């Protein structure tokens, strides 16, 4: 196989360039975890069509590293309607530029809306469009959603491939210099979190990442954890382009702000009866924005 038409991934497999594939959908965690890993390990373009809105994608990946579209009927920024012509035109518009991979979810929904024949023609058009380009197209599907005969026809156009993530033993070797408790802490970004009645997550104190063995991939995971709690840690994102020592210095500054924010919210949770609804909402917003912490500390702890 000509290396010009294949792309290597961390799991040691290859996906041939210029082709379209299906892969068995396991979970959002599995699919988006793979997308996140690819977006951080390649300079190629990642074009993602997801059934999840951007606020949910933030729980799984660095959305600044991918070009993501929410597949939805809603007319909102960053969204695309489940219209196969619109989707095809957007994909085809990328295929003549650079190199990359398209991840297209929602084939089951498209078939419900447009029918089996139309979807199969859509996939065939994508197969013909991507041929001899520096792009690959992968469609995560739930095979049980399709009739066996139609699925066989689909896979003649888009053969099956496997997007399994590297096992955790490999991950642990990569971070062997870091205390195991820290590694576990840095890997829990996808675990369920406690939430308030309005659905917003509780702030929790995460153990501090040590300077020994500190890496940018660990920092990226920590940023995702903070984002998932609703914290604005855009200041820390700049560190992802720094050298490790400089990145750790900036991480430490943001980590201290987060620690103070957690303490402030814990105080607010136990003393909410002393605040009006407006004052409490304002305080929670400022805490998550990591702004005005000095003023809030004076208000909470020095009055």
C-alpha positions as CSV (number, residue, x, y, z in Angstrom):
1,X,0.0,0.0,0.0
2,X,1.3,3.4,-0.9
3,X,2.2,5.4,2.2
4,X,0.8,8.4,0.5
5,X,-2.7,7.0,1.0
6,X,-2.5,5.8,4.6
7,X,-2.5,7.4,8.0
8,X,-0.9,5.8,11.1
9,X,-2.5,6.0,14.5
10,X,-1.3,5.4,18.1
11,X,-2.9,1.9,18.2
12,X,-0.5,0.7,15.5
13,X,-3.2,0.3,12.8
14,X,-3.6,2.3,9.6
15,X,-6.5,3.8,7.9
16,X,-6.1,4.2,4.2
17,X,-6.3,7.6,2.7
18,X,-8.8,8.2,-0.1
19,X,-11.3,5.8,1.4
20,X,-14.5,5.8,3.5
21,X,-15.1,3.4,6.4
22,X,-17.7,2.4,9.0
23,X,-16.9,1.6,12.6
24,X,-19.0,0.1,15.3
25,X,-20.3,2.8,17.7
26,X,-19.6,1.8,21.2
27,X,-20.2,5.0,23.2
28,X,-19.6,8.7,23.0
29,X,-16.7,8.2,25.4
30,X,-15.0,5.7,23.1
31,X,-15.6,7.6,19.8
32,X,-14.8,11.1,21.1
33,X,-11.8,9.7,23.2
34,X,-10.4,8.5,19.9
35,X,-11.1,11.8,18.2
36,X,-9.4,13.7,21.0
37,X,-6.3,11.4,20.9
38,X,-6.0,11.8,17.1
39,X,-6.5,15.6,17.3
40,X,-3.5,15.8,19.7
41,X,-1.2,13.4,17.8
42,X,-1.5,14.7,14.3
43,X,-1.3,18.0,12.4
44,X,-3.9,16.9,10.0
45,X,-7.4,18.4,10.0
46,X,-10.2,16.8,12.0
47,X,-13.7,17.4,10.8
48,X,-16.3,16.1,13.2
49,X,-20.1,15.8,12.7
50,X,-21.6,14.9,16.1
51,X,-25.0,14.4,17.6
52,X,-23.7,16.2,20.7
53,X,-23.8,20.0,21.1
54,X,-20.5,21.8,21.6
55,X,-21.1,22.2,25.4
56,X,-21.2,18.4,25.6
57,X,-18.2,17.8,23.4
58,X,-16.2,19.9,25.8
59,X,-16.5,17.0,28.3
60,X,-14.7,14.7,25.9
61,X,-12.1,16.7,23.8
62,X,-10.3,19.9,23.2
63,X,-12.8,21.5,20.8
64,X,-10.2,24.0,19.7
65,X,-8.3,21.2,18.0
66,X,-11.2,20.0,15.8
67,X,-13.7,21.5,13.4
68,X,-16.9,20.3,15.0
69,X,-20.5,20.6,13.8
70,X,-23.6,19.7,15.8
71,X,-25.9,17.6,13.7
72,X,-29.3,19.1,14.7
73,X,-32.5,20.6,13.4
74,X,-31.9,23.6,15.6
75,X,-30.7,26.8,13.9
76,X,-27.7,27.7,16.1
77,X,-24.0,28.6,15.7
78,X,-21.8,25.6,15.0
79,X,-24.7,23.5,13.9
80,X,-25.6,21.8,10.6
81,X,-29.0,20.4,9.6
82,X,-29.4,16.7,8.9
83,X,-29.5,17.5,5.2
84,X,-27.3,15.2,3.2
85,X,-26.6,17.8,0.5
86,X,-25.4,20.3,3.0
87,X,-23.3,17.7,4.8
88,X,-21.8,16.4,1.5
89,X,-21.0,19.9,0.3
90,X,-19.2,20.8,3.5
91,X,-17.2,17.6,3.4
92,X,-16.3,17.9,-0.3
93,X,-15.3,21.5,0.2
94,X,-12.5,20.2,2.6
95,X,-11.2,17.3,0.5
96,X,-9.1,19.4,-1.9
97,X,-7.3,21.1,1.0
98,X,-4.4,19.6,3.0
99,X,-5.0,16.2,4.6
100,X,-7.3,15.0,7.3
101,X,-10.1,12.8,8.6
102,X,-13.8,13.2,8.7
103,X,-15.8,11.6,11.5
104,X,-19.5,11.5,10.6
105,X,-22.0,10.3,13.2
106,X,-25.8,10.1,12.8
107,X,-26.1,7.8,9.8
108,X,-29.1,6.1,11.5
109,X,-30.9,9.4,11.9
110,X,-30.2,10.3,8.3
111,X,-31.7,7.0,7.1
112,X,-34.8,7.6,9.3
113,X,-35.2,11.0,7.6
114,X,-34.3,10.2,4.0
115,X,-34.6,6.5,3.5
116,X,-32.2,3.6,2.8
117,X,-31.7,4.3,-0.9
118,X,-30.9,8.0,-0.4
119,X,-28.4,7.3,2.4
120,X,-26.7,4.6,0.4
121,X,-26.4,7.0,-2.6
122,X,-25.0,9.6,-0.2
123,X,-22.3,7.2,1.1
124,X,-21.5,6.3,-2.5
125,X,-21.0,9.9,-3.4
126,X,-18.7,10.4,-0.4
127,X,-16.7,7.3,-1.4
128,X,-16.2,8.7,-5.0
129,X,-15.4,12.2,-3.7
130,X,-12.8,11.1,-1.2
131,X,-11.0,8.7,-3.6
132,X,-7.4,9.7,-4.4
133,X,-7.5,12.5,-1.8
134,X,-5.4,12.9,1.4
135,X,-8.5,12.4,3.5
136,X,-10.3,9.5,5.1
137,X,-14.0,9.4,6.2
138,X,-15.1,7.3,9.1
139,X,-18.8,6.8,10.1
140,X,-19.5,5.4,13.6
141,X,-22.7,3.3,13.3
142,X,-24.9,1.1,15.4
143,X,-25.1,-1.9,13.1
144,X,-28.2,-3.4,14.9
145,X,-30.1,-0.3,13.7
146,X,-29.9,-1.6,10.1
147,X,-31.3,-4.6,8.3
148,X,-28.6,-7.1,7.6
149,X,-29.0,-7.0,3.8
150,X,-28.8,-3.2,3.7
151,X,-25.8,-3.2,6.2
152,X,-24.0,-5.6,3.8
153,X,-24.6,-3.1,1.0
154,X,-23.4,-0.3,3.1
155,X,-20.2,-2.1,4.0
156,X,-19.4,-2.8,0.4
157,X,-19.2,1.0,0.0
158,X,-17.7,1.7,3.4
159,X,-15.8,-1.3,4.9
160,X,-15.6,-1.8,8.6
161,X,-12.5,-0.6,10.6
162,X,-11.7,-0.4,14.3
163,X,-11.1,2.8,16.3
164,X,-10.3,1.1,19.6
165,X,-8.2,3.3,21.9
166,X,-4.8,2.1,23.2
167,X,-5.2,0.1,26.4
168,X,-4.6,1.7,29.7
169,X,-1.4,-0.3,30.3
170,X,0.2,1.6,27.4
171,X,-1.0,4.9,28.9
172,X,0.4,4.1,32.3
173,X,3.8,3.3,30.8
174,X,3.8,6.7,29.1
175,X,3.3,8.4,32.5
176,X,5.4,6.0,34.6
177,X,7.3,8.9,36.2
178,X,4.2,10.3,37.8
179,X,2.7,9.0,41.0
180,X,-0.1,6.5,40.2
181,X,-2.7,8.5,42.2
182,X,-2.0,11.5,40.0
183,X,-2.4,9.5,36.8
184,X,-5.8,8.2,38.0
185,X,-6.8,11.7,38.9
186,X,-5.7,13.0,35.5
187,X,-7.7,10.3,33.7
188,X,-11.1,10.7,35.4
189,X,-12.4,13.4,33.1
190,X,-15.3,11.3,31.8
191,X,-16.6,10.0,35.2
192,X,-20.0,11.3,36.3
193,X,-20.0,14.4,38.5
194,X,-22.4,15.6,41.2
195,X,-24.6,18.3,39.9
196,X,-26.9,21.0,41.4
197,X,-30.7,21.0,40.7
198,X,-30.2,23.2,37.7
199,X,-27.8,20.6,36.2
200,X,-24.6,22.6,36.7
201,X,-21.7,20.5,38.1
202,X,-20.2,20.8,41.6
203,X,-16.7,22.2,41.9
204,X,-14.3,19.6,43.3
205,X,-10.7,19.9,44.4
206,X,-8.4,17.8,42.1
207,X,-5.1,16.7,43.4
208,X,-2.2,18.9,42.2
209,X,-0.2,17.6,39.3
210,X,3.5,17.3,40.3
211,X,6.3,19.1,38.4
212,X,8.2,15.8,38.1
213,X,6.9,14.1,35.0
214,X,4.5,16.9,34.1
215,X,3.6,16.7,30.4
216,X,1.4,18.7,28.0
217,X,-1.0,15.7,27.5
218,X,-1.6,15.6,31.3
219,X,-2.2,19.4,31.3
220,X,-4.7,19.0,28.4
221,X,-6.6,16.4,30.4
222,X,-6.6,18.6,33.5
223,X,-8.0,21.5,31.4
224,X,-10.8,19.2,30.2
225,X,-11.6,18.3,33.8
226,X,-11.8,22.0,34.8
227,X,-13.9,22.8,31.7
228,X,-16.3,20.0,32.6
229,X,-16.9,21.6,36.0
230,X,-17.8,24.8,34.1
231,X,-14.7,26.7,34.9
232,X,-13.3,29.3,32.5
233,X,-9.6,28.2,32.3
234,X,-8.8,29.7,28.9
235,X,-5.8,31.3,30.6
236,X,-4.3,27.8,31.1
237,X,-4.9,26.9,27.4
238,X,-2.0,29.2,26.4
239,X,0.4,26.9,28.3
240,X,-0.3,24.1,25.8
241,X,2.1,25.9,23.4
242,X,4.8,26.4,26.0
243,X,7.8,24.4,27.0
244,X,7.0,22.1,29.9
245,X,8.7,24.3,32.6
246,X,6.9,27.4,31.4
247,X,3.7,25.5,31.0
248,X,3.9,24.2,34.6
249,X,4.4,27.7,35.9
250,X,1.3,28.9,34.2
251,X,-0.6,25.8,35.3
252,X,0.3,26.4,38.9
253,X,-1.1,30.0,38.7
254,X,-4.4,28.8,37.3
255,X,-4.5,25.8,39.7
256,X,-4.3,28.2,42.6
257,X,-7.2,30.2,41.3
258,X,-9.2,27.0,40.9
259,X,-8.4,26.0,44.5
260,X,-9.7,29.4,45.7
261,X,-12.8,29.1,43.5
262,X,-13.6,25.6,45.0
263,X,-13.2,27.0,48.6
264,X,-15.5,29.9,47.7
265,X,-18.2,27.7,46.3
266,X,-18.0,25.3,49.2
267,X,-18.6,28.3,51.5
268,X,-21.4,29.5,49.3
269,X,-23.0,26.0,49.4
270,X,-23.0,25.9,53.2
271,X,-24.1,29.6,53.7
272,X,-26.5,30.1,50.8
273,X,-29.3,31.0,53.2
274,X,-27.4,34.3,53.9
275,X,-27.5,35.4,50.2
276,X,-30.3,36.6,48.0
277,X,-31.0,34.5,44.9
278,X,-29.4,37.3,42.8
279,X,-26.3,37.6,44.9
280,X,-25.8,33.8,44.9
281,X,-26.2,33.5,41.1
282,X,-23.8,36.4,40.6
283,X,-21.2,34.9,43.0
284,X,-21.5,31.5,41.3
285,X,-20.9,33.0,37.9
286,X,-17.9,34.9,39.0
287,X,-16.5,31.9,40.7
288,X,-16.7,29.8,37.6
289,X,-15.2,32.7,35.5
290,X,-12.3,32.9,38.1
291,X,-12.8,36.6,38.3
292,X,-13.2,38.8,41.4
293,X,-11.9,36.1,43.7
294,X,-10.2,38.7,46.0
295,X,-13.5,40.6,46.4
296,X,-15.5,37.4,47.1
297,X,-13.0,36.3,49.7
298,X,-13.3,39.6,51.5
299,X,-17.1,39.3,51.3
300,X,-17.2,35.7,52.5
301,X,-14.4,35.5,55.0
302,X,-13.7,38.9,56.4
303,X,-17.2,40.3,57.0
